Amino acid sequence: MSDDTGDNAEAETPEAATPEVADASSAGGAPTAAAVLSHIVTSIVDDPNAVRVDTSADRGRVRLDVRVGPGDLGRVIGRRGRTAQSIRAVVRAAATRDDTDVDIEFLDD
C-alpha cells in the first residue's frame, strides 16, 4: 500500500548543483576534460554552486580556470598541492579523449 505522507527521500533532496562551465567549443574544445574537472571540484567543495570553470585557448593548449567559493580553494588545492596535482592528472587523462592538451589553473577571486 502506498504512503502519501511525503516521506519520499528523493523528493526532499535538492537537485545536484550544476557548476557554471564556459563553452569549451569556443576555445578549441575540451568538453570532456571540462566536465570531469567540474564534477571532481564540485564533489570536493562545501559550496558546489560557487564553482566556475572557464575555458580559453592559451598557446596552442586549452586552459581551464577553476574558481570556487570563499574558503574552498584550500580544500581543492590540498596539503602541499597533492589534491590539485591529482585533479590535474585525471583531467589531463580525460583530455586525451578530446584529443587536446590542457592546463588547469586554480584561481582565487
C-alpha positions, 0 to 999 in steps of 0.5 A: 500500500502506498504512503502519501505522507511525503516521506519520499527521500528523493523528493526532499533532496535538492537537485545536484548543483550544476557548476557554471562551465564556459563553452569549451567549443569556443576555445578549441574544445575540451568538453570532456576534460571540462566536465570531469574537472567540474564534477571532481571540484564540485564533489570536493567543495562545501559550496558546489554552486560557487564553482566556475570553470572557464575555458580559453585557448592559451598557446596552442593548449586549452586552459581551464580556470577553476574558481570556487567559493570563499574558503574552498580553494584550500580544500581543492588545492590540498596539503602541499598541492597533492589534491590539485596535482591529482585533479590535474592528472585525471583531467589531463587523462580525460583530455586525451579523449578530446584529443587536446592538451590542457592546463588547469589553473586554480584561481582565487577571486 
